[in-house]
């Protein structure tokens, strides 16, 4: 029986809703393919695998970190597949995510290896990501932080929020733009239409996550369209012939 390429549900009002619809349509299809052209890393996550990471991270966020609607999380991570997981985990719990936000003004912080010192300004819970291939842990745990790669594997594979997520609640803040979850979904759908994305579309993005354009092309627009993303970090290190080959081998239909 042929696979469905994707299904867009007009009733979806949060990113977590979009992910559930993608899971119902075709759990086996690729959703996020990540390249780091500084390390040679390539990771491909199907909808099901990505949703499993999101569920585990949401359980960590809601359970061990005691975060919930009304809390604000400073996300100090680059464009990376694990950043995408955290954004969807926040959407699943209802925690507002401020990309590149001020740790001192946040209830909790999630930091990559380059922002550990800045993240210590947060007086709440702190989680660090090594961003190593295959989600590896830090060789030495960073002082003042829980190591995500140590904490997340034991979390549950299914997630249910303690309270329903309000689509009109604070969602994502990036580069001075604050969006509710519902506004984010509406904007992602509009971007998908503008870019010509639809079910089965595959967009390659080398944009950073510190602007809405990067977040949209690198995650939310393809998710809203029933498509997938080839997310590339350090793309400037790739030669033109190698980029052309990647576009062909990954069956890319759009670029950003």
Secondary structure as a PSIPRED ss2 file (coil, helix, strand):
# PSIPRED VFORMAT (PSIPRED V4.0)

   1 X C   1.000  0.000  0.000
   2 X C   1.000  0.000  0.000
   3 X C   1.000  0.000  0.000
   4 X C   1.000  0.000  0.000
   5 X C   1.000  0.000  0.000
   6 X C   1.000  0.000  0.000
   7 X C   1.000  0.000  0.000
   8 X C   1.000  0.000  0.000
   9 X C   1.000  0.000  0.000
  10 X C   1.000  0.000  0.000
  11 X C   1.000  0.000  0.000
  12 X C   1.000  0.000  0.000
  13 X C   1.000  0.000  0.000
  14 X C   1.000  0.000  0.000
  15 X H   0.000  1.000  0.000
  16 X H   0.000  1.000  0.000
  17 X H   0.000  1.000  0.000
  18 X H   0.000  1.000  0.000
  19 X H   0.000  1.000  0.000
  20 X H   0.000  1.000  0.000
  21 X H   0.000  1.000  0.000
  22 X H   0.000  1.000  0.000
  23 X H   0.000  1.000  0.000
  24 X H   0.000  1.000  0.000
  25 X H   0.000  1.000  0.000
  26 X H   0.000  1.000  0.000
  27 X C   1.000  0.000  0.000
  28 X C   1.000  0.000  0.000
  29 X C   1.000  0.000  0.000
  30 X E   0.000  0.000  1.000
  31 X E   0.000  0.000  1.000
  32 X E   0.000  0.000  1.000
  33 X E   0.000  0.000  1.000
  34 X E   0.000  0.000  1.000
  35 X E   0.000  0.000  1.000
  36 X E   0.000  0.000  1.000
  37 X C   1.000  0.000  0.000
  38 X C   1.000  0.000  0.000
  39 X C   1.000  0.000  0.000
  40 X C   1.000  0.000  0.000
  41 X E   0.000  0.000  1.000
  42 X E   0.000  0.000  1.000
  43 X E   0.000  0.000  1.000
  44 X E   0.000  0.000  1.000
  45 X E   0.000  0.000  1.000
  46 X E   0.000  0.000  1.000
  47 X H   0.000  1.000  0.000
  48 X H   0.000  1.000  0.000
  49 X H   0.000  1.000  0.000
  50 X H   0.000  1.000  0.000
  51 X H   0.000  1.000  0.000
  52 X H   0.000  1.000  0.000
  53 X H   0.000  1.000  0.000
  54 X H   0.000  1.000  0.000
  55 X H   0.000  1.000  0.000
  56 X H   0.000  1.000  0.000
  57 X H   0.000  1.000  0.000
  58 X H   0.000  1.000  0.000
  59 X H   0.000  1.000  0.000
  60 X H   0.000  1.000  0.000
  61 X H   0.000  1.000  0.000
  62 X H   0.000  1.000  0.000
  63 X H   0.000  1.000  0.000
  64 X H   0.000  1.000  0.000
  65 X C   1.000  0.000  0.000
  66 X C   1.000  0.000  0.000
  67 X C   1.000  0.000  0.000
  68 X C   1.000  0.000  0.000
  69 X C   1.000  0.000  0.000
  70 X C   1.000  0.000  0.000
  71 X C   1.000  0.000  0.000
  72 X E   0.000  0.000  1.000
  73 X E   0.000  0.000  1.000
  74 X E   0.000  0.000  1.000
  75 X E   0.000  0.000  1.000
  76 X E   0.000  0.000  1.000
  77 X C   1.000  0.000  0.000
  78 X C   1.000  0.000  0.000
  79 X C   1.000  0.000  0.000
  80 X C   1.000  0.000  0.000
  81 X H   0.000  1.000  0.000
  82 X H   0.000  1.000  0.000
  83 X H   0.000  1.000  0.000
  84 X H   0.000  1.000  0.000
  85 X H   0.000  1.000  0.000
  86 X H   0.000  1.000  0.000
  87 X H   0.000  1.000  0.000
  88 X H   0.000  1.000  0.000
  89 X H   0.000  1.000  0.000
  90 X H   0.000  1.000  0.000
  91 X H   0.000  1.000  0.000
  92 X H   0.000  1.000  0.000
  93 X H   0.000  1.000  0.000
  94 X C   1.000  0.000  0.000
  95 X C   1.000  0.000  0.000
  96 X E   0.000  0.000  1.000
  97 X E   0.000  0.000  1.000
  98 X E   0.000  0.000  1.000
  99 X E   0.000  0.000  1.000
 100 X C   1.000  0.000  0.000
 101 X C   1.000  0.000  0.000
 102 X C   1.000  0.000  0.000
 103 X H   0.000  1.000  0.000
 104 X H   0.000  1.000  0.000
 105 X H   0.000  1.000  0.000
 106 X C   1.000  0.000  0.000
 107 X C   1.000  0.000  0.000
 108 X E   0.000  0.000  1.000
 109 X E   0.000  0.000  1.000
 110 X E   0.000  0.000  1.000
 111 X E   0.000  0.000  1.000
 112 X E   0.000  0.000  1.000
 113 X H   0.000  1.000  0.000
 114 X H   0.000  1.000  0.000
 115 X H   0.000  1.000  0.000
 116 X H   0.000  1.000  0.000
 117 X H   0.000  1.000  0.000
 118 X H   0.000  1.000  0.000
 119 X H   0.000  1.000  0.000
 120 X C   1.000  0.000  0.000
 121 X C   1.000  0.000  0.000
 122 X C   1.000  0.000  0.000
 123 X C   1.000  0.000  0.000
 124 X C   1.000  0.000  0.000
 125 X E   0.000  0.000  1.000
 126 X E   0.000  0.000  1.000
 127 X E   0.000  0.000  1.000
 128 X E   0.000  0.000  1.000
 129 X E   0.000  0.000  1.000
 130 X C   1.000  0.000  0.000
 131 X C   1.000  0.000  0.000
 132 X C   1.000  0.000  0.000
 133 X H   0.000  1.000  0.000
 134 X H   0.000  1.000  0.000
 135 X H   0.000  1.000  0.000
 136 X C   1.000  0.000  0.000
 137 X C   1.000  0.000  0.000
 138 X C   1.000  0.000  0.000
 139 X C   1.000  0.000  0.000
 140 X C   1.000  0.000  0.000
 141 X C   1.000  0.000  0.000
 142 X C   1.000  0.000  0.000
 143 X C   1.000  0.000  0.000
 144 X C   1.000  0.000  0.000
 145 X C   1.000  0.000  0.000
 146 X E   0.000  0.000  1.000
 147 X E   0.000  0.000  1.000
 148 X H   0.000  1.000  0.000
 149 X H   0.000  1.000  0.000
 150 X H   0.000  1.000  0.000
 151 X H   0.000  1.000  0.000
 152 X C   1.000  0.000  0.000
 153 X C   1.000  0.000  0.000
 154 X C   1.000  0.000  0.000
 155 X C   1.000  0.000  0.000
 156 X C   1.000  0.000  0.000
 157 X C   1.000  0.000  0.000
 158 X C   1.000  0.000  0.000
 159 X C   1.000  0.000  0.000
 160 X C   1.000  0.000  0.000
 161 X C   1.000  0.000  0.000
 162 X C   1.000  0.000  0.000
 163 X C   1.000  0.000  0.000
 164 X C   1.000  0.000  0.000
 165 X C   1.000  0.000  0.000
 166 X C   1.000  0.000  0.000
 167 X C   1.000  0.000  0.000
 168 X C   1.000  0.000  0.000
 169 X C   1.000  0.000  0.000
 170 X E   0.000  0.000  1.000
 171 X E   0.000  0.000  1.000
 172 X E   0.000  0.000  1.000
 173 X E   0.000  0.000  1.000
 174 X E   0.000  0.000  1.000
 175 X C   1.000  0.000  0.000
 176 X C   1.000  0.000  0.000
 177 X E   0.000  0.000  1.000
 178 X E   0.000  0.000  1.000
 179 X E   0.000  0.000  1.000
 180 X E   0.000  0.000  1.000
 181 X H   0.000  1.000  0.000
 182 X H   0.000  1.000  0.000
 183 X H   0.000  1.000  0.000
 184 X H   0.000  1.000  0.000
 185 X H   0.000  1.000  0.000
 186 X H   0.000  1.000  0.000
 187 X H   0.000  1.000  0.000
 188 X H   0.000  1.000  0.000
 189 X H   0.000  1.000  0.000
 190 X H   0.000  1.000  0.000
 191 X H   0.000  1.000  0.000
 192 X H   0.000  1.000  0.000
 193 X H   0.000  1.000  0.000
 194 X H   0.000  1.000  0.000
 195 X H   0.000  1.000  0.000
 196 X C   1.000  0.000  0.000
 197 X C   1.000  0.000  0.000
 198 X C   1.000  0.000  0.000
 199 X C   1.000  0.000  0.000
 200 X C   1.000  0.000  0.000
 201 X C   1.000  0.000  0.000
 202 X E   0.000  0.000  1.000
 203 X E   0.000  0.000  1.000
 204 X E   0.000  0.000  1.000
 205 X E   0.000  0.000  1.000
 206 X C   1.000  0.000  0.000
 207 X C   1.000  0.000  0.000
 208 X C   1.000  0.000  0.000
 209 X C   1.000  0.000  0.000
 210 X C   1.000  0.000  0.000
 211 X C   1.000  0.000  0.000
 212 X H   0.000  1.000  0.000
 213 X H   0.000  1.000  0.000
 214 X H   0.000  1.000  0.000
 215 X H   0.000  1.000  0.000
 216 X H   0.000  1.000  0.000
 217 X H   0.000  1.000  0.000
 218 X H   0.000  1.000  0.000
 219 X H   0.000  1.000  0.000
 220 X H   0.000  1.000  0.000
 221 X H   0.000  1.000  0.000
 222 X H   0.000  1.000  0.000
 223 X H   0.000  1.000  0.000
 224 X H   0.000  1.000  0.000
 225 X H   0.000  1.000  0.000
 226 X C   1.000  0.000  0.000
 227 X C   1.000  0.000  0.000
 228 X E   0.000  0.000  1.000
 229 X E   0.000  0.000  1.000
 230 X E   0.000  0.000  1.000
 231 X E   0.000  0.000  1.000
 232 X E   0.000  0.000  1.000
 233 X E   0.000  0.000  1.000
 234 X C   1.000  0.000  0.000
 235 X H   0.000  1.000  0.000
 236 X H   0.000  1.000  0.000
 237 X H   0.000  1.000  0.000
 238 X C   1.000  0.000  0.000
 239 X C   1.000  0.000  0.000
 240 X H   0.000  1.000  0.000
 241 X H   0.000  1.000  0.000
 242 X H   0.000  1.000  0.000
 243 X H   0.000  1.000  0.000
 244 X H   0.000  1.000  0.000
 245 X H   0.000  1.000  0.000
 246 X H   0.000  1.000  0.000
 247 X H   0.000  1.000  0.000
 248 X H   0.000  1.000  0.000
 249 X H   0.000  1.000  0.000
 250 X C   1.000  0.000  0.000
 251 X C   1.000  0.000  0.000
 252 X C   1.000  0.000  0.000
 253 X C   1.000  0.000  0.000
 254 X E   0.000  0.000  1.000
 255 X E   0.000  0.000  1.000
 256 X C   1.000  0.000  0.000
